[in-house]
Amino acid sequence: MYKVYGIAVTRTFRILWMLEEIGEPYELIEAGPHSAPVLALNPSGKVPLLEVDGTVLSDSTAILTYLADKHGKLTFPAGSLQRAKQDGLTHKVLDELDAVLWTASRHSFILPEEQRVPEVKPSLKWEFSRNLKRLSDQFEGPFLMGDTMTIADIILAHCLNWAFSAKFPIEDEKMLAFSKEMRERDAVRRIASR
Ligand SMILES: N[C@@H](CCC(=O)N[C@@H](CS)C(=O)NCC(=O)O)C(=O)O
């Protein structure tokens, strides 16, 4: 059985969501960043981690990609042009949304206090809105890759939820509708009721 290390209020949620979507059993070891169980497996103290047959995997996107390829779900096959497009969208979401949100988090509560520059936050909010609008202009739906849901959608939907909780305004109607649809999926409800 897969062992997930992390807590749901972090990017760990992406892994729980994936495992619920593909119907694979897992055990969640609720351990926050820099907690003893996490540090024992990952010297950077970051979560999520996935333990598979004694091997520990890090990075949420790498873990989602591994699970998708292994189970042949929520991905186009490696080596296909559709997969190259899917990967491009995944990286776009990481570069243009995840990285902006993460910079805001670092300057709010991650970096040592004397290294934080809170004045950067309005600029990050502007950049997030601009990048989201660009993504939305390309988005035909219902998913990033059209009719097929992929791991890129899990990452995008997680970033939108993160933006809500970080008080980043989301005004784009298409992205608001996508976010609502994704939040209402059975897999998400199952995580909430665990
Ligand atoms: N790119 C990594 C980022 C992992 C990461 O930064 N996780 C956060 C929680 S969402 C963390 O553990 N932060 C602690 C730290 O930065 O020291 C991923 O997608 O898993």
The ligand as a Tripos MOL2 file, in Angstrom:
@<TRIPOS>MOLECULE
LIG
   20    19     1     0     0
SMALL
NO_CHARGES

@<TRIPOS>ATOM
      1 N1          8.0000   21.4380   -5.5830 N.3       1 LIG1
      2 C1          7.7130   20.7470   -4.3500 C.3       1 LIG1
      3 C2          7.5430   21.7700   -3.2190 C.3       1 LIG1
      4 C3          7.4080   21.0940   -1.8670 C.3       1 LIG1
      5 C4          7.1770   22.1370   -0.7850 C.2       1 LIG1
      6 O1          7.7850   23.2230   -0.7840 O.2       1 LIG1
      7 N2          6.3020   21.7830    0.1570 N.am      1 LIG1
      8 C5          5.9670   22.7040    1.2250 C.3       1 LIG1
      9 C6          4.5700   22.4030    1.7510 C.3       1 LIG1
     10 S1          3.3660   22.6330    0.4610 S.3       1 LIG1
     11 C7          6.9510   22.4970    2.3530 C.2       1 LIG1
     12 O2          7.1300   21.3870    2.7970 O.2       1 LIG1
     13 N3          7.5990   23.5860    2.7810 N.am      1 LIG1
     14 C8          8.5450   23.5820    3.8440 C.3       1 LIG1
     15 C9          9.7660   24.4000    3.4720 C.2       1 LIG1
     16 O3          9.7980   25.0170    2.4080 O.co2     1 LIG1
     17 O4         10.6910   24.4320    4.2540 O.co2     1 LIG1
     18 C10         6.4320   19.8930   -4.5210 C.2       1 LIG1
     19 O5          5.6430   20.1710   -5.4340 O.co2     1 LIG1
     20 O6          6.2500   18.9280   -3.7630 O.co2     1 LIG1
@<TRIPOS>BOND
     1     1     2 1
     2     2     3 1
     3     2    18 1
     4     3     4 1
     5     4     5 1
     6     5     6 2
     7     5     7 1
     8     7     8 1
     9     8     9 1
    10     8    11 1
    11     9    10 1
    12    11    12 2
    13    11    13 1
    14    13    14 1
    15    14    15 1
    16    15    16 2
    17    15    17 1
    18    18    19 2
    19    18    20 1
@<TRIPOS>SUBSTRUCTURE
     1 LIG1         1 GROUP 0 **** ****
